């Protein structure tokens, strides 16, 4: 019994000694902060990683919202640019139309009525157009029709209430007299189709590409320009091919020179 008691006392003194040593070590050395740091570091790292994850997630959503905002602004800018482009095209068109009409006015043609081409290739012919002016506007058969810059292109062949049929001088069954400049000779041009005309010129006339064919009936009005000359020394005539100075497919507005009432009455 005494042996067990003594052994228990020795064990208690040993644990008290160990506890005292640990207490002294913890209290008077840096062991405790070192152990605390070791235990704290994993939790601190976990907390920092959590903070980084949260910040990264917040930054991601902020970036996503920022990109969406930028995309919306870009779409708005693109719509505005498209609108401005349409306005610019509309302005250019109106400017061209005004310039063409000023060309009519600057040519000093009296009693000009403006009309728009509303149909082409009438009756299968590329040399017949329909315009949106008719008898209610004073248009009559035989009225001369001009493009801008005083270029004579055809005449009114049929008239209806609100429309009229324009026949170009380039229609194959048409013929018109004119002056070939600069040679100052009077010649007849025949329609050759598709906006072209044809002249058989005497071989002694030194006709060349670029020569101008003026109207004899409407002085100062250009009819066509020489594009090609074909000559065989054995032939007494030169084959002269002409075309209108303008692209007929681009013409939208024409000027109709109304025949004076006195001329119609006669």
C-alpha positions as CSV (number, residue, x, y, z in Angstrom):
1,X,0.0,0.0,0.0
2,X,2.8,2.4,0.9
3,X,4.5,1.5,-2.3
4,X,1.5,2.4,-4.5
5,X,1.1,5.6,-2.6
6,X,4.7,6.6,-3.0
7,X,4.5,5.8,-6.8
8,X,1.4,8.0,-7.2
9,X,3.1,10.8,-5.3
10,X,6.1,10.5,-7.6
11,X,3.9,10.6,-10.7
12,X,2.1,13.7,-9.4
13,X,5.3,15.4,-8.7
14,X,6.6,14.5,-12.2
15,X,3.4,15.9,-13.9
16,X,3.6,19.0,-11.6
17,X,7.2,19.5,-12.7
18,X,6.4,19.0,-16.4
19,X,3.4,21.4,-16.1
20,X,5.6,23.9,-14.2
21,X,8.3,23.7,-16.9
22,X,5.7,24.1,-19.7
23,X,4.2,27.1,-17.9
24,X,7.6,28.7,-17.5
25,X,8.5,28.0,-21.1
26,X,5.2,29.4,-22.4
27,X,5.3,32.4,-20.1
28,X,8.9,33.4,-20.5
29,X,9.8,32.1,-24.0
30,X,8.4,32.6,-27.6
31,X,7.2,29.0,-27.8
32,X,3.6,29.9,-27.3
33,X,3.5,32.6,-30.1
34,X,5.4,30.2,-32.3
35,X,2.8,27.4,-31.7
36,X,0.0,29.9,-32.1
37,X,1.4,31.0,-35.4
38,X,1.7,27.4,-36.6
39,X,-1.9,26.7,-35.7
40,X,-3.2,30.1,-36.9
41,X,-1.4,30.0,-40.3
42,X,-3.7,27.4,-42.0
43,X,-6.8,29.3,-40.9
44,X,-5.4,32.6,-42.0
45,X,-4.5,31.2,-45.4
46,X,-7.9,29.7,-45.8
47,X,-9.5,33.0,-44.8
48,X,-7.3,34.9,-47.3
49,X,-8.1,32.5,-50.1
50,X,-11.7,33.0,-49.3
51,X,-11.3,36.7,-49.5
52,X,-9.4,36.4,-52.8
53,X,-12.1,34.1,-54.2
54,X,-14.8,36.6,-53.1
55,X,-12.9,39.5,-54.6
56,X,-12.2,37.6,-57.8
57,X,-15.9,36.7,-58.1
58,X,-16.9,40.3,-57.5
59,X,-14.4,41.5,-60.0
60,X,-15.6,38.9,-62.5
61,X,-19.2,40.1,-62.2
62,X,-18.2,43.7,-62.3
63,X,-16.1,43.0,-65.4
64,X,-19.1,41.2,-67.0
65,X,-21.4,44.0,-66.2
66,X,-18.9,46.5,-67.6
67,X,-18.6,44.5,-70.8
68,X,-22.3,44.4,-71.1
69,X,-22.5,48.1,-70.7
70,X,-19.8,48.7,-73.3
71,X,-21.6,46.3,-75.7
72,X,-24.8,48.3,-75.3
73,X,-23.0,51.6,-75.9
74,X,-21.3,50.1,-79.0
75,X,-24.6,49.0,-80.3
76,X,-26.0,52.4,-79.7
77,X,-23.1,54.0,-81.5
78,X,-23.4,51.6,-84.4
79,X,-27.1,52.5,-84.7
80,X,-26.3,56.2,-84.7
81,X,-23.6,55.7,-87.3
82,X,-26.0,53.8,-89.5
83,X,-28.6,56.6,-89.1
84,X,-26.0,59.2,-90.0
85,X,-24.9,57.2,-93.1
86,X,-28.5,57.0,-94.3
87,X,-28.9,60.8,-93.7
88,X,-25.7,61.4,-95.6
89,X,-26.8,59.3,-98.5
90,X,-30.2,61.1,-98.5
91,X,-28.4,64.5,-98.5
92,X,-26.1,63.4,-101.4
93,X,-29.1,62.3,-103.4
94,X,-31.0,65.5,-102.8
95,X,-27.8,67.5,-103.7
96,X,-27.4,65.6,-106.9
97,X,-31.0,66.1,-107.8
98,X,-30.7,69.8,-107.1
99,X,-27.6,70.0,-109.2
100,X,-29.4,68.4,-112.1
101,X,-32.3,70.7,-111.8
102,X,-29.9,73.7,-111.7
103,X,-28.4,72.3,-114.8
104,X,-31.8,72.5,-116.5
105,X,-32.3,76.0,-115.3
106,X,-28.8,77.2,-116.3
107,X,-29.4,76.0,-119.9
108,X,-32.0,78.8,-120.3
109,X,-34.7,76.5,-121.6
110,X,-38.1,78.1,-121.3
111,X,-41.2,76.3,-120.1
112,X,-39.4,73.3,-118.7
113,X,-41.5,70.8,-116.8
114,X,-39.7,68.3,-114.6
115,X,-40.6,64.7,-114.7
116,X,-39.3,61.4,-113.2
117,X,-38.7,58.2,-115.0
118,X,-41.0,55.6,-113.4
119,X,-40.5,52.7,-115.9
120,X,-37.8,51.6,-118.3
121,X,-37.6,49.0,-121.1
122,X,-41.2,49.5,-122.1
123,X,-42.5,47.1,-124.8
124,X,-39.2,45.2,-124.6
125,X,-37.2,48.3,-125.8
126,X,-34.5,49.8,-123.8
127,X,-35.1,53.1,-125.6
128,X,-38.6,53.7,-124.4
129,X,-39.3,55.1,-120.9
130,X,-42.5,56.1,-119.0
131,X,-42.4,59.4,-117.1
132,X,-44.8,60.6,-114.4
133,X,-46.1,63.7,-116.3
134,X,-49.1,63.6,-118.7
135,X,-51.7,65.7,-120.4
136,X,-53.0,67.0,-117.0
137,X,-49.6,68.8,-116.7
138,X,-49.7,70.2,-120.2
139,X,-47.5,67.5,-121.8
140,X,-48.3,66.9,-125.5
141,X,-47.1,64.6,-128.3
142,X,-43.9,65.8,-129.8
143,X,-42.5,67.7,-126.7
144,X,-38.8,67.5,-126.6
145,X,-37.2,65.8,-123.6
146,X,-33.8,66.8,-122.1
147,X,-31.4,65.4,-119.6
148,X,-29.4,67.8,-117.4
149,X,-26.9,70.2,-119.0
150,X,-29.2,70.8,-122.0
151,X,-28.7,67.3,-123.5
152,X,-31.5,66.3,-125.9
153,X,-32.3,62.7,-125.5
154,X,-35.8,62.1,-127.0
155,X,-39.4,63.2,-127.5
156,X,-42.9,62.4,-126.2
157,X,-44.6,59.8,-128.3
158,X,-47.8,59.0,-126.4
159,X,-49.5,61.0,-123.7
160,X,-51.9,59.9,-121.0
161,X,-53.6,61.7,-118.1
162,X,-50.8,61.5,-115.6
163,X,-48.0,59.7,-117.6
164,X,-46.3,59.9,-121.0
165,X,-44.2,57.7,-123.2
166,X,-40.7,58.9,-123.8
167,X,-38.9,57.6,-127.0
168,X,-35.2,58.1,-127.2
169,X,-33.5,59.1,-130.5
170,X,-31.4,56.0,-130.1
171,X,-34.4,53.8,-130.9
172,X,-33.6,51.9,-134.1
173,X,-36.5,53.3,-136.1
174,X,-35.7,56.9,-135.2
175,X,-33.7,59.5,-137.2
176,X,-32.6,63.0,-136.3
177,X,-30.6,65.7,-138.0
178,X,-27.7,67.5,-136.4
179,X,-24.4,69.3,-136.7
180,X,-21.1,67.5,-136.3
181,X,-18.7,69.6,-134.4
182,X,-16.0,70.8,-135.0
183,X,-16.5,70.1,-138.6
184,X,-19.7,72.2,-138.9
185,X,-21.4,69.7,-141.3
186,X,-25.0,68.7,-141.2
187,X,-25.6,65.0,-141.0
188,X,-28.5,62.6,-140.1
189,X,-28.1,60.1,-137.3
190,X,-30.1,56.9,-137.0
191,X,-31.0,55.1,-133.8
192,X,-28.8,52.1,-133.2
193,X,-30.4,50.8,-130.0
194,X,-29.4,50.8,-126.3
195,X,-28.6,54.5,-126.2
196,X,-26.4,54.4,-129.3
197,X,-26.7,56.2,-132.7
198,X,-25.1,55.6,-136.1
199,X,-24.0,58.0,-138.8
200,X,-22.8,57.3,-142.4
201,X,-20.3,60.1,-142.8
202,X,-18.7,61.0,-146.2
203,X,-15.1,59.8,-146.2
204,X,-13.7,63.3,-146.7
205,X,-14.9,64.5,-143.3
206,X,-12.1,63.9,-140.8
207,X,-14.4,62.7,-138.0
208,X,-12.8,61.4,-134.9
209,X,-13.6,60.0,-131.5
210,X,-14.8,62.7,-129.1
211,X,-16.5,64.8,-131.8
212,X,-19.9,66.2,-130.7
213,X,-23.1,65.9,-132.5
214,X,-25.5,68.8,-131.8
215,X,-29.2,69.0,-132.5
216,X,-30.1,71.0,-135.6
217,X,-33.7,71.7,-134.4
218,X,-32.6,72.7,-130.8
219,X,-29.4,74.8,-131.3
220,X,-26.9,74.3,-128.5
221,X,-28.4,71.0,-127.4
222,X,-25.9,68.1,-127.4
223,X,-27.3,64.9,-128.8
224,X,-24.4,62.4,-128.7
225,X,-20.6,62.0,-128.7
226,X,-18.6,60.0,-131.3
227,X,-17.3,56.9,-129.7
228,X,-15.9,54.9,-132.6
229,X,-15.1,55.4,-136.3
230,X,-14.7,52.5,-138.7
231,X,-13.3,53.3,-142.2
232,X,-12.4,51.1,-145.2
233,X,-10.5,52.9,-147.9
234,X,-12.6,51.2,-150.5
235,X,-15.8,52.5,-148.9
236,X,-17.1,56.0,-149.7
237,X,-18.5,56.4,-146.3
238,X,-17.2,56.1,-142.7
239,X,-19.2,54.2,-140.2
240,X,-19.5,56.5,-137.2
241,X,-20.9,55.1,-133.9
242,X,-22.2,57.6,-131.2
243,X,-23.8,57.4,-127.8
244,X,-25.4,59.7,-125.3
245,X,-23.0,61.7,-123.1
246,X,-24.8,60.4,-120.0
247,X,-25.6,56.9,-118.6
248,X,-29.3,56.5,-119.3
249,X,-29.6,54.0,-116.5
250,X,-28.6,56.7,-114.0
251,X,-31.1,59.3,-115.2
252,X,-34.0,59.8,-112.8
253,X,-35.2,63.2,-113.7
254,X,-35.8,64.7,-117.1
255,X,-36.9,68.1,-118.4
256,X,-39.9,68.3,-120.8
257,X,-39.9,71.3,-123.1
258,X,-43.6,71.9,-123.6
259,X,-44.7,72.9,-127.1
260,X,-46.1,76.5,-127.2
261,X,-49.9,76.6,-127.5
262,X,-49.6,78.7,-130.6
263,X,-47.5,75.9,-132.3
264,X,-50.1,73.3,-131.2
265,X,-52.9,75.4,-132.6
266,X,-51.2,75.8,-135.9
